[in-house]
Amino acid sequence: MHQTSWNYSIRDDGCEIGLRTKIWHFSHIQSGAKIGKDCIIGQNVNIGPNAIIGNNVKIQNNVSVFEGVTIEDDVFVGPSVVFTNVINPRAFINRKSEFKSTTVKKGCSIGANASIICGVTLGEYSMIGAGSVVTKSVPNHVIVYGNPAKQHGFVCVCGVKLDISSTIECKSCGKKYENKNSVLSEI
């Protein structure tokens, strides 16, 4: 496999990198990876084969996005976030046929040092607290944190925690939401 050096990073043949995307030092973009436009890929980041990164995504330092992970547009991934792709890894057993998909939906923010166990979906505009261990899917607009991560409220598109006991209007940007059976949707 041919590799080319690019700002002290490695970009394998067969990967796609969108316009105006910036990739910092010591990162590796593997063959088959797709990165959208206007992204910022931090220092020492590994984008695995066939991983998909949308547009305007910010991935901070020391993150590995493994095969099976899809990150949609406008997502923030904090420093040292850990994604997994096998539920029961063993060094001596090849389980590449058992990779589980993980999807990070549009606008999600993941705090530093969070661990995302494979096979989950992180909902649109959800917020994952720093250091959390996410073991199950997170609905849209939900804030989770802890180990294991649990719901601690709802968050607006702009990132401000919503006061559900009131009219569900963001005090910062004015967006309005409706709560039906603990599922928040913008109105």
Summary of the structure (lengths in Angstrom):
residues: 187
radius of gyration: 17.3
end to end distance: 50.2
largest distance: 58.1
contacts: 624
relative contact order: 0.09
helix: 2%
strand: 38%
